[in-house]
C-alpha cells in the first residue's frame, strides 16, 4: 500500500494571487522569511522584478485593529430619542403696523411740501388733511422701546390734530405759509419719535439678544426606564426634573449638579472656566467644556437667571417699588391731569397753546427714565456674572451708604494654610498636630479646619481616633483623645473659657497678629502645647474692590471673627478704616442689624451658603458664589468668588440710579419750559414737538450711554 499523502494547506502565488499546491508547485523560492510558491516561470520572473502584490511573510503576525470603545457622552447621544414638540412653533408674524412709520413720515413730508405752496385756502386745507392723517397713523404705531399705555401713546397725536385744527382756523380767511410749514414739521417730529425709539434702543436690544442666544431650546432628560434619553423642548421642563448635559452642550435650566463632574464656564458669557462637582449650582446657558453632569432643575422658564435679568423691568410690579408706582400713575392718570391744564390753556391763550402742551409734554421721556437705565444695568451686569434678584435690589443697591464685607472668603482667598508652628510644651509636635487634625474633622468644611487637616496630611501624620468632638462656632473645637485627655484647638477665647492659661504664648501670638496671621492655640490636658499661625492671603483684587466701594461714595466696614490686631493689619493694607472684630457668627448678624438701625441702606458681601445668616440681615445681600438660595432673589448674586465683581455690581447700580435721576431732571426742565412757554404764548406747536422729540431722544439714549460707561469702568474679565 502506498503511504497516505500528507495534508498541506494551499498557498497563494505572491505574484498573481492564484492558489498553489505546495507539493506540486513548479517553482519555489527560498527567502529569509520563508518559502514562496510560484505557479509558473512567468510569475517567478515578475516576482524577481518586484511585482509582489500578493506577497506576505509566512511567519508575520498581523494584528487586527482594536475596536475603540465609545465614550459615555457618545453612548448617551446614541441612546437619545428626539421627542417632537406638541405644537410646531408658528413663524414670527409680521405686525400689522409694519409700515405705519413710513406712511406717517410720508404724510408729514407731503404736508410740508403742500404748505410751502400755500396761497389759497384749498392748499392749506390739504396740508391740514395730511397732518391729521399723520396724527391718526402715529396714534396706532406701537411703542416697543418703553412700556406705555394707550393713553400716553395718543397724547402727542391728539395734540397734533388739535394743532392742525388751530392752524386751519387761523388761516381760513387769509392763508399763511409759515404756520402751515411749522405744522408739517411738528407732524414730522411726532413721526420721528417712533424711529428714534427703534434706533436708539437697539443697543439694549442687542445686549438682550446676545444673552438669549446662550439659552438652548432643547434639553436631554432620562426616560422612565433610565436606559435611554429623550430630547424635549425646554418649555416642557419643570422644577425637580433631571437633565443630562454632555461635553460641549449648554445647560437648559438653573439647577444643582446631582451626579457627575466636569469643567464649565463660570457663567453663560464668561471667558474663564472652573471645575464643577456634585452639589454645585449651574446657571442656564452655561457651557460644559469637559465631562458630563446630571442637573436637578431648580428654576426653569421665566424664572431662569438670564431671563430674569432680561425681564427685570417687567417684574417691577411684583417688587412694588416707588418707580413702579410712578410709572403706573403716569400711564393711568396722565390724561386726567393733563386735561384740566390743557383746558385752562385753551381758555387762556387759545387752542394752539393747548395743542403745544400735548405735543411737548415728555410723558414717554419720564417712562423711559424709569425703564431704560434699569434694563441696561441688568443686562450689563448679567453679561459679567452679576444678577440682580429684583428691580428693588437694583434700586436699593444704588442707594447703599454702608457696605459690610466679611473678611474670610470675601477679602481673603478663603483657603488658609498653616504658615508657622510654635512648640510650647513637651508633647511630641507631630502627634499633637495629628490629634488636632482628627478633632477638626467635626468642623467639616471650615477653612481653618481644612488648613490643619491638610498640614497634618502633608507631614504624613497618622490621625489617631478622638471622641466626643464638638464645635464651638467661631471659636474652635474640643475633643477627648484616645488616652482620655482633653484636647482644645481654637482661638484664645475658647481656651480661656475652658480655664486654660495662654500667658506663655502672648508674645508669640502678638507677633503673629502683627504679621496679619491668625493665631490658633492647641492645648492638651489643660496645658498649652502649641501655637499655629494661619495665613489666609488677601484676594488679589481686594484692595481695588475696597477702593471702588469707598469711591461710590460708600462707607466700608470689615466684619471678622479673627483677632482685632490681625484684622486691623489686613484692613490697613486694604485701605479700610472701620473694623468690627472679633465677632462670633451671631454677633456678626447683630452688627449688621445695628448698622441698619443707624439709617441708610446696608449691603453685605460674603460667601454664599456659608454666610447666609449674616447676608440675610442686610438690606442688599451680595453673596459671592451662586447656590440657588432664596436669598439671591432679593439681593445681588455674584457667580464668581471675586469681590471685585461685587464692587462692580454696586457701581453699576449706583450708575443706573444717577442715570435715572439725570433723565428725570431733563424731563422736569423740559416740562417747566413747556408750561412757561405755553402760559406766555410763545411756545408754538412746532417748538413744542421739537422739544418733546429732543427730550425723548435724550432719555432713550440713557441705556446706550450706561452700557458704554459700564464697558469702560467695569470691563469683562478675560
Secondary structure, DSSP 8 states (H G I E B T S, - for coil): ----------EE-TTT--EE-GGG-SEEEEETTEEEEESSHHHHHHHHTT--TT---SS------------HHHHHHHTEEE---SS--------TTTTHHHHHHHHHHHHHHHHHT--SHHHHHHHHHHHHHHHHHHHT----SS---HHHHTHHHHHHHHHHHHHHHHSSSS--HHHHHHHHHHHHHHHHHHHHHHHHTHHHHHHHHHHHTTS-SEEEEE-TTSSSEEEEEGGG--TT-EEEE-TT-B--SEEEEEEEEEEEESSTT-S-EEEE-TT-EE-TT-BEEEEEEEEEEEE-GGGSHHHHHHTTGGGHHHHT-HHHHHHHHHHHHHHHHHHHHHHHHHHHH-HHHHHHHHHH--HHHHHHHHHHHHHHHHHHHHTTTEEESSHHHHHHHTTEEEEEEEIIIIIB-S--EEEEEEE-SSS-HHHHHHHHHHHGGGGTT-HHHHHHHHHHHHTT-----EEEEEEETTTEEEEEETTS-EEEEE-HHHHHHTT---GGGHHHHHHHHHTT-EEEEEEETTEEEEEEEEE--B-TTHHHHHHHHHTTT-EEEEE-SS-HHHHHHHHHHHT--EEE-S--HHHHHHHHHHHHHTSSEEEEEEETTTTHHHHHTSSEEEEES----GGGGSSEEESSS-HHHHHHHHHHHHHHHHHHHHHHHHHHHHHHHHHHHHHHT---HHHHHHHHHHHHHHHHTHHHHHHHHHHHHS----
